[in-house]
């Protein structure tokens, strides 16, 4: 049975290289507060990954062949009225981890193929915590593949007001019918694309958001044990 470990510390540090059999945490170390409840902005119906966190580039690209054995999320704590509003619009809060592969020959925007995903985790009972989910079936990942966060509904796993050098890429793209990457108020346009959920599916990632961060990390173990 999969165990869920609740921890009250900051996300672990990003290790730049992974030796054979050594655990490496993909993600950032500095303490960042989620944008709930003070300014309750969340993300919804999207798959995304950080392309930079400050000076750290490509923090969720696998450094070698190996597997993801666990992942963590730092969740804000929305007020009851906000939880109700988001639940009414999107459903119960949830998230999962995804392994993506860039599709060769694609650009403007690059398309990514969904290779595998972890189980969907309900988040409603763990708001306001950093939670680590151990994977009973680790996710295989090859060098240069991407470990992304998928939010099928909504999740308070989001921070704004970050340095402009902190950016993330989303499974959205601007179109005439669905609008741009942001709405008229400058918020992410949920209508511009949905979460990537079907294994083998290819999806364009045409929206890049600056000064914002998805608050997740993943524990990677390189092959060779």
N, C-alpha and C positions, 0 to 999 in steps of 0.2 A: 504494500500500500504506500502511496506517495505521502511523504511527510511534509508539512508546512512549518517552517521555522520563523517565528516572529523575532525580529531584532530591533534594537533601539539606537543603533549607531549609524553613522553616515555610510554611504556607499563606498565600497572598497576602491583602492587606487587602480588606475590603469597601468598594467605592466607592459612595456614596449615590445618585449619579445617573449616567446614561449619555448622553453626547453622541453625535450621529450618527457611526457608524463607529468609535467609541472602545471599546476593550476594557475590560470591567469584570469583576472577579472577585466572584461571588456566594459568600459564605462569610465566615469570620472570620479575623482576623489573629493573635490571640494564640496562643502556643505551648501546646498541650495534649497530654499524653501519652495514648496509647491504653491501655486497661485490660488489656493483655497485655504482658509475661508476669507482672507483679507480682500483679495480681488479674485473672485471665484471664476476663473477661466479654466476650462477643461478641453480635452481633445475628444473627438467622436468620429466613429465610422471611418477609420483610416489605418493603413499600415505605414510606418515611418521609421527612420533611423537618423541618428546624428551624423552629419558629414564633418562636423568640427565641434569641439568644445574648447573655446578659447584657442590656445596655440596647438592643441592636440588635433591632428587631422585623421579622419577615417577611424574613429575610435571603436567602431563596431565591425571592422573588417577582420576576418579570422587571420591570425598571423602564420598559421600552419594547418595541416590536416589534423583533425581531432574531433572532439565532441563537446557540446554544451551540456553540463551536468546539472545546472541550476540557473535560475534567474531571479532578480530582485526588482521590486518597484517601490518607489517612495511616494506615498499617497497623501494628498492634501485631505483636509477634513471639511467638506462642504457643510453649510448649515442645512437644517431639515428642509427648509423651503427650496433651497437650490437642488438638493437631492431629488425632491419631488418633481421639480420642473424638468431636470435632465432625464429622469426616469420616464416621465410622461412623454417626452419627445423622442428618446432613443431606446428605452428599455433599461433593464438592470445593468449596473456597471460591471464591466468585465474586460479581460485582456488575455493575451497569449503571446508567446514568442514565435517568431518565424525565421526561417533560413531562406535567403534570397540569393539568386545568381544573376549577375548582369547578362543580358542577352547580347552576344557578340554582334557587332555591326549596327547597333542601334544608337541613336543619339538625338538630342533635341526633340523630345526627351529620351533618355536612356530607358529601356524597358527591362524589367526584372522578372525572372521566373520564380515562382514559389515552389520550393523543393520539399519542405516539411515544416510542421508546426507542433508546438506543445499543446496540451489540453487547454481549453478555455477555463480561466480561473474567475470565479465570482469575487467581486471586490467590496461589496456593500458592507461586510462586517469587519473590514480591516482598514477603513479610512483613518487617516492620521498616523499611520505607521509605515515603517520600512519593513517589507515582508519578503522573505526568500522562499521560493518554491523549488524544492528538490525534484528533479525529473526521474521518475522510476524507469523511463525509457529515454536515455540521453539522446540528444539530437546530433546526428553526424553532420559535420561541416568540413568543407575543403578550404584550403588556403585561398584567400581573397574573396570568399563568399561573405555575405553580410548577415549579421544577426539583427533582426528588426523587431519592433514591437507592433503587434496588431491589436487594435481596439475595435471589436465588432460593434459595440454599443457606445459607451462613453467611459471615461476614466479621469479622475483628478490627479493625473500623473504628469503634470505639465507646469512649467515655470516660464514666466515672461520677464522682461526687464533684464535680460542677460546681455553680455557684451555683443556687439555686432558681429564679432568673429565666431559666435556660437550659432550654428545653423543646423537645420534638419530638412530632410527630403521626404515628401509625402506621395502616396499613391493617388495623386490628383493631377489634373492638368486643366488649364483654362480652355474653354470652348465658348462659342457664341451662345449655345443653348443653355449651358450650365453656369456661365459666368467665369470670372477670373479666380485666381488662387485666394483672394481675399474679398470680403463683401464691402459694402459702402462705408462701413464703420471701421474697416481695417482689420477685422477678425478673419480667421481662416474660414474659407467657404466650404462647408461640409458637402454642398451639392456638386462640387467640382470633381468628386470621385469617392469611391467607397473602400472599405477594408478589403485586402486581398486574402481570400479565404479558400480558394479552390486549388488543390495541389496540381501543379503542372501549368497553371494559368500564368500568362504573361501580362504584365500591366505597365503602362508608362508612368514614370514618376516625374511629373512635370512641374511640381510646385516646390519651391525652396523657401523656407521661412527663416528669417534672421532674428537674432536676439531672443530666441526661445529654445526651450529644451524639454525633451521627453525624459522623465526621471526614471530610467531603468538601467540595469546592468546585467551582465551574463557571465557565468563562470565557465571558462574554456579550459579543457585539458587536451594537450597535444598527444597525438598517437605515440606509442612507444613504451607504454608500461609493460 
